Amino acid sequence: MNLLEKLKQLPQDAGVYQYFDKNGHLLYIGKAKVLKNRVKSYFKFSPKLLPSDKLGPRIYKMISEVESLEWIVVPNEHDALILENSLIKQLKPKYNILLRDDKTYPYIFIDYNEDFPRLEITRRVYKEKNIKYFGPYSSGAKDMLDSIYEIVPLVQKKSCVKGKTACLFHQIQKCLAPCENKVSKEEYAKIVENALEYIYNKTKLIFKLNEKMLQYSNDFRFEEAMTLRDRIKTIEKSQIKSGIDLATNEDIDIFAITSTNKKAVVVRMFIRDGKIASSSHDFLKIDNFEEEFEFDYEEAYKRAIINYYDNEIPLLPKEILVGIELDDTTELEEFLQIRFNKKIKILNPKKDKKKDIVQIALSNCDELLRIDSSKNETNIYEELKELFNLQTLPFRIESFDNSHMMGQATVGAMIVWDENLNSFDKKAFRHYNLESKDEYSQMREMLIRRVESFEKNPAPDLWIIDGGETLLKLAYDIVLSVGVNLDIIAIAKEKVDAKAHRAKGAAKDIVHYKDKNGEFKNFRLSTSDKRLQFVQRQRDEAHRFVINFHKKQKRTQDKQISLLQIKGIGEAKIKKLLLYFGEFEKIKTASIEELKNVLNEKDAITILNYFTESKD
């Protein structure tokens, strides 16, 4: 069925529509109150089907590439908005504006239901009453909390108040020992209020930390002084300096967005009790962002607001201030009303202190873009995009490798590079225990498992596969089967005597990619080429990570095999032992009494004798 026939079948219902190009790549996802009216507005039908003349340059170019169309019908426009946001995050369409960082930020909270409450960090929203939240924080939350505990004698650990005797923290004057009733609830409440002052006033906290750092230095406690120095730097970076006080107790959220011809950034500022309490920022990823196309600020603000408030938010504002006059805020305000059962206005202030505070947020956007543009590594992403015909700049990269030895301890690994960190995101690294026997099936098993997790952990900008053209084609088949827009390249060692030698200098690397015509190509780069070196660095880190995991799993399997060699001890008994002891080393050193807790006396003696003889 061609595009024109599809357009004729569009329903009058609310829903989400998806545009695809001639190769089946997803171009754009949108939502509509009435699908038929919205989708047809992109086209003119006479003398033939063409993009509408009313479209902006960027969307006109997108519609020029459209070859097919799909849609999903939902009950109402609100559901369409939610589904649109979810699908954009999962499928990463070429022409949609995407937040590069899709995470829930931490809050500092205090539970006043406790007799002696503590300050803690959470990403959850607790349903109990009398819990106060501060934040969210994109960075510096832990450093700020650790610093407050350094200078204010709060209860240091949650378990402390359950005890009946004072611990080391009391001895070093970091706790007043409420466990021994050495401080009353009323006195402790005043200490808590003092601690909260440091959250509201980071300048006061930094001043106090500098005093403490100098004290440590004078006492020759240089390691502790350096720890405080690093904390101060982190807190200073997270602080937006402003002398503005709104002179009210209003809670207000601010969204500001600016862009260059290469990047855009959104800054969120959170006003609590009339003062700037915290801020966070994300870079926006704009595929196909070219100088002749005007950046769509309206769409960017909409995407940033929906993306943020689609999470559980413990602190809801009275108003949301934005950096431009949005054409229509009704849809967003209705989304917030349904989501939180609260009326929240979205405004672009024209005067007074609210306008000034929005200007501060916009200035912070400009500063973040300036700092980002000064990074030495930035050009490498543009060069990779051009070299490998990528659809987008590869700011977040996942690389895959697998390992086994004669079919034993078959494992895979995924490592992640994040341009925001300008380094590997080691918290995002993943191991995979694999069932498949050959390398092709192992890679297939691992990539399918990764694709299945896209809903919780959205796809990156680029995959790097350790392998040749066959594995590259496999990876493309997998991502295309779920409709995800994702660039992929593969890197493999040149075969020498039918073997791929990993040793440096033994063979050159061959990089495989898909060109603009959809043909699979490959080439060799000079070993001094920084683009090749960047890709090699990803591949080598994936190899290091998977080999380390393989060795660990192999040692575990070897120990299990050694137990299976004991006459009368089968897999079922080994599982019982592992379930009880947790690891092989504990089985090896277990006493006869401990072994008898799991097995009968005869089997326990057999295992004990086996390990005793092994020592001899």
N, C-alpha and C positions, 0 to 999 in steps of 0.2 A: 504494500500500500504506500503510495507516494505522499509527500507532505500536504499537497492540496486536499487529497481525500481525507487525510487525518484531520485537517482543519475543519472540514465540513461535519465531522463527527463529534466535535467538542460539545460537552454538556453545558447546561445552564447552572451547574452546581459550583459550590466553593471547592477549591482544591489546590494542588501543587502541580506545576508543569515543568518538564525537562526538555531542553533542546540538545540535539546530538549532531555532530558533523558527519561527513561521508564515511569516515573510518569507525564510526560508532563511539567516538570520544564525547564525553559529556561537556557541553559548552556552558550551560547556564541553568540554574534552578530558580523559579519564581513562584509566587503564590497569588491567588486571585479569589475575590468574593464570587465572581462569575467567570468561570474558566473561558467560556466561549467569547465573551466580550474582551477580556484582558489579552488573551493570546492573539486574537485577530487584530488587535490594535497595533501589533508589531509589523503588520504587512499591508501592502496595497495589492489589489487583485486584478487591476486592469492597466495595461493590456495583458500583462502576465504577472505571476506571483513574484513580488519583489519586496525588499524592506521598505517600510513606510518612510516618507520624506520627513516626518515629524520627529524621527529618532535622533538622538545625539550621535556624534561620530563613533564612539566606542561601541554602543549597542547596535548601530547600523552595520558596523564591521562584523559583529557577532551574528546578526541575523543573516548576513550574506553567506555565512558558513553553514547555516542550518540546513540539514538534509532530512532529519526525522524528528518526531515529537512524541513524547509520552506524558501521561498525566495520572494523578491519583486523586480521587474524589474523597472529600471529608465532609463532616456534618456542617461546619461553619467556618467563618473566616479566622477565628481565633485558633482553631485546630490547624488550619492551613499555615498560619504563622509559625506555630510550634514545629510542625512537620518540616516546613521549609528550612528553619534554622538547624534542625537535627540533620537533615540530608546534606545541607551545605557543609557542615562540619565533617560528616563522614565521607562524602564523595568528592569534595574539593573541586567544584566545577571551574573551568578555565576562566570564565568571565565574571564570576562572583567575587566580591570583596571578602577576604578571609582574615580572621584574626590569627596571627601566627602563633599566639600563645593561648591555649584553651585550657586554663586550669582554674581551680578554685583557690582563692587566696586565704591565708590563715588570719584568724582573729585572736586577740588577747581577750580573755574573759575572766570574770570573777563570780563565783557562786555564793551569794549572800545567804543561802540556806544553810551554809556551814557555820559552825560556831566560830571557827578561826579560818576564814577563807584565804585562798591563795590565788595568785595570778597564774593563769595557764594559757597554753596555745591550743586552738582547735580549728578544724575546718568544718565541723559539724554545727548544726543548730539544735540546741537542747530545748525540749518542750517545757521544762520546769520554769516556774516564775522566779523572780528575784535573781536573775542572772543578767549581768551587765557585760556588754561586748564593746571592744575598742578595735578599730580597724575598718577595712582589711588592709593588710600590709603586703606589698610585693617583695620587700626585702627588709631585713633588719629587725623583724619581730623577735626572733630568738635572742639576738644580741641585746636588744633593749630589755627583754625579760631577765636575762642573765645579769645584766648590769644593775637592774633594780634590786635583785636578790643580793647583789654584792654590797649595796650600800644601805638597804632597808632590812631590818631584822624580821622579815616575814617567816612563816612556817615554810621551811625549805623543801620538804618532801610531803606528799599526801599521807604517807604511812606514819609520819612523825606524831600526829595528834592521836593516833591509835595506841601509841606506846604509853608507858607510865613512868618512864625515867628519861631524863634529859640525855641527848646524844652529843656527838662531837660538835655539831653546829652551835650548840649552846656554849660549849667550851671556847670556841673561837669567836664568840660574840656575833654570830650571824642569825641567831634565833633566841627568843626570850623564854623558851620552854613552857608553852601553855600546857604541855602534857603533865607538868608538875605544878600547874596552877600558879606559875610565877608571873603571869600577866593576866589581867582580867579581860573579859570580852570587850568592855568599854574602852580600855586602854589600847587593846589590839585594833579596834575599829579606827582609832585615831592614826595608828601606824599605817593601816591600809589606805586611808585618805591621803596620807603623806606620799605613799607609793604611787597612787593614782596621779598625783601632781606631776610626777616625772613622765607619765604617759602623755598628759596634756601639754607639757612644756619640755620638749626635747633639749632646748638650749640649757635649761636648768640641769637636766640630767648629764649633758656633756660636760658642763662646768664641774659638777660633782665628781664625775669620772676622771677628769684631768687632775683634780686634787688628789684622788685616790692613787692615780698612776704615779704622781710625783712622790707620794708617800712610800709606795712600793719601791720606787727607784732609790730613794734615800736609804731604805732599809736593805738595799742590795738584793731585792726580790725581783730580779730583772725579767724572769720568765712571766711572772704575773703582770708586771708592768707592760710587757709587750702584748699580752692577751688583751688588756684594757685598751691599749693603743689601737689594736685591730678592731675592737668593738666600736670605739669612738668613730673610726673611719667609716664603718658600715652604717652606723646611725646617722652620721652627717650626710652620707650619700642619699639616704632615704628621706631626708628632711627637706620640705619645701619651705623656704624662708619667706615669711610675710608678716608685716606689722599690722595687717588688716584685722580688725575685730568687728564683726557684723553688729555688735551691740545688742544682740538678741540671743535667745537660747535655741534658735532654729537648727534643725538638722537638714542639711542640704547636700546632695551629690552633684558633682560637676563633671561633665564630659567635654573634652576639648580635642580637636583633631586638626593637624596640619600635615602637609605633604610636600615633597620635592618631586622632581621628575622620575625618581627611582623608588621612593619609599614613602610611607605614611606612618604616623604614630598617633595613638590615642592615649591621652592622659586622663585618669580619673582622680578627682580630689574629693575628700569626704569631710564635710564641715559638721562638727558635733559641738553643741552648746555654743555656736557662733564662732568657733575657732577651727583652723585646719587641723584635723586629728590624724589623717594619714593620706597616702596617695599610692597609686599604682599606675603602671603603663604597659602597653603592648604595642608591638609593631603590626601594621596591617600588611597583608600580602596581597598585592594587586597583580594578578597574572595579566600578561599582555599590556602592561602599563607603559605607554609610549608618550613622547612629548606632545604629539599632536592631539592626544585625547585629553579632555578635561577631566580631572579627578571628580568622581561623584560623591561629594560630601554628604548629600542627603542620604544616600544608601549606606555610607560609612557610619554615620551617626546611628541610623536605624539598626545596623548589624551589631554595633558595639553595645548599644543599650539592651537589645534583646538577648545577646549572648551573655551579658553580665547578670541580668535579672532572671534569666532562665534557671539559675541556681537558687538554692535556699539562702536567703539573706536575713541575718539576724537583726540588722539595723536598717530600717526603711526610712527614707527621707520624706520630708514634707513636699519638697520640690526637687526637680532635676533641672539644672541649668546647663545649657549647651552653647557652643561657640558661634553658631549661625542661626538664622531664622529658618526653621524647618517649614516646608510648605504645608504639611499636615501632621499634627501630633495626635490626632484623634485615635488612630489605630494603635499607636504605642501606649497611650494613656488607657485605652480599653484593655490592652494586654496586661498592663500592670494591675488594673482594677480586678480582673478575673484571677490573675496569678496570686495576688496578696490580699484581696478583699479590702483594698484601701485606695482612696483617690489620691493620685500623685500627679501634680501638674508638671509639664515640660515647658520650660521658658527660655527665651534668649533675652537676658536683661539689657536694657538700653541706657541705664543711668545708675548712679550711686555706687555703693560698695559691692553690690552683687556683680555689676559690670566689671569692676576692678578685679574681683576674685576670678572671674572667668578669663580675664586678660592675663592674670598670673599663670593660669593653667595653659593658655595658648603659648605664652613665653617659654614655659617648660617644654612644650612640644618642640618648639624651635631649637631649644638647647639640646634636647635628646637627638634630634636629627643632625645637628652640627657635630656632636660627639660621635655619632654613628658613622657619619661620612668621613671622619678622620681616621677610621680604623684602617690599618695597612692591609688587612686580609680581604676587605670588601670586594676588590676587583676580581679575586679568584672565582667568585660565584658568577659574575658576569661572563668571565672567560669560559667557565665550564658550560654555562647555558648556550653560548655560541658554538663551542666546539662540538658538543654532543646533541645539538638541536633540541634542547630541552624546552618544554612549554613555559617553565617558570624558573626563577632563580632558586637554586637548591639550598635554601637556608637551613632546612632540617633534613638530615640524611640518615637512612638506616642501611647498614651493611650486614650481609648474612654469610655464614660459613658453617660447614658441618665437619664432623670428624668421627672416625671409628678405627678399630684395629681388628682385622679378620672377623668383622661382624660383631665384635664385642664393644660394649659401652658406646653405642651409637648416639651421638648428641649433636645438637645444633646450637648456634648462638646468633643473637642480633645485637649489634652495638649501634649507638646513636651519636651523631654529631649535631650540635646546635650552634648556629651562628650567633645567637644572642649571648651564649657563654663563650664563644670563640674557642670552644673546646668540646671534648666528649661529654655527653650528658650521662654519666655513669649510673645515675639513679634509674635511668630508662633502659639499661642493658637487660637482656633476657636470655635465659638458658632454655633449651628444649631437649627433653628425653625423647628420642625418636624410635619408632618401631620398624621402619622400612629398612630393607637390606642393601639396596643399591643407591648410589649418590643422587641419581635423578629423582627417585622416589622420596629420598630423604629431604631433598630441597623442596619438593612439591608438598610434602607433609608439613614442613616448617612454614612455608609461605602461606599455605591455606590457613594454618592456625593463626598466623599474624593477621591475615585478611579478616578472619572471623572476629578479631578483637578491635576492628576499626571503629565500631560504635562507641566503645569505651575509651579507646586511645586512637584518635584520628590518624589517617595516613600522613606520612611525611611528604616532602617535596620530591625526594629521589630515593630509589633503592639502588644499592650496589651489590651485585651478586658475585661471589667468588666462583667463576666458571666461564664457560664459553658461550657460543651462540645458542646451543641447544637449551641451556638453562635460562638464557635471556628470553628465548621464545616461550619457554614454560612460564616464566614470571609474568610476561605480558598476557598470556592466556588467562592466568589466574586473576589478575586485576581487572581485565576487560570483562570477565565473567560476572563480576559484581558491579560493573559500571563506575569504577573509581578512576579518576584522573591522576595518573602517577607516572612520572618519568622513571626509566630503568636503564642502567648500563651494567655490563659485566666485564670483569677483568680476569684474564687467565694467563698463565705462563706459556710461552712458546714451547712447543714440543721439541725435545732433543732426544733422538733415539727412542721415540715413542713414549718419553717420560717428561713430565712437567717438573723441572728442577726449580725449587724455591730459592736456593742459595743465590745471593746477590752476584750478578755477573755471569751466572751459569746460563741464563736465558732471558730474553726480553719479554716484557709484558705486552699482551695484545688486549686492546680495549674494544669491546663490542657494543654497538648502539643501534638505534633505529633512526634513519634519516627522515627528512621532511616528506618524502614520498612513501614512507612506511616500509622501506627496504632495510634489511639488516646489513650493516656495514661493520668493518673493523679496521684498525690501523695501529701502527707501533709509533710511540713517541720517544724522543730522546730521553735518556735517563736524567738529564738535567732540566727537563721541562717541568715547571712548577705545577702545572695542571695534572700531569701524571703523578708527580710526587704526592699531591693532595689525595688523589684516588688511592694510591698505594698505601698511604697512611691509614685510610679507612679500612682497606682490605687487611692490612697487617694487624691492626688492632682487633678486628673480628677473629683473625686466625689465632692471635695470642689468647684471646678470651675463651675461644672454643677449645683450644688445646689444654688450657689449664683445667677447664671443666671436665674434659675427656679423661685426663689423668686422675682426677678425683673420683670419677665414676668407675674407672678401670680398677683403681685400688679397692673400691667398695665391692665390685664384682669378684675380684680375685679372692677377697676374704670370704665372700659367700661361697665361691667354688671350693675353697679349702674346707669349709664346714660340710659341704655336700659329700666330701670324700670320706667323712666319718661314717662307718657302717651303722645303719639304723637311724641316721639323722637325715630326714628328708626336708623338702621345701616348706611344708606346713609347720614343722617344728622350728625351722629357722625363722619363719615369719613371726611365730610366737615369741621367740627370743628377742628379735629386733623390736617388736612392739613393746616389750617389757623393758629392755635395757637401752633402747634408742640408738645404739651404735655398736659396731663390732669390737672396738677396743674394750668396752665395758663387759662384753661377753667373755672376752679373752682373760680378763682379770677377776671375773666373778668367783665368789666362794661357792662351795657345795650347797650351802643353805640358800643362797640367792638363786642358784640354778634350779633348785628343787621347788622354788616358788612358781616356776613355769613348767618344768618337765617332771616326769617321774624320776625316782631315785636312780634307776639303772641308766637312763639317758643322761642325767646330770653327772654321774660318775664318769660315763664315757667321754663327755665333752671336757670335763676337768682333766682327765688323764691325757687326752689328746693335746691340750695346750701345755700341760706339764712336760710331756715328752718332747714337744716342739722346742721348748726352752732349752732342754738338755742337748 
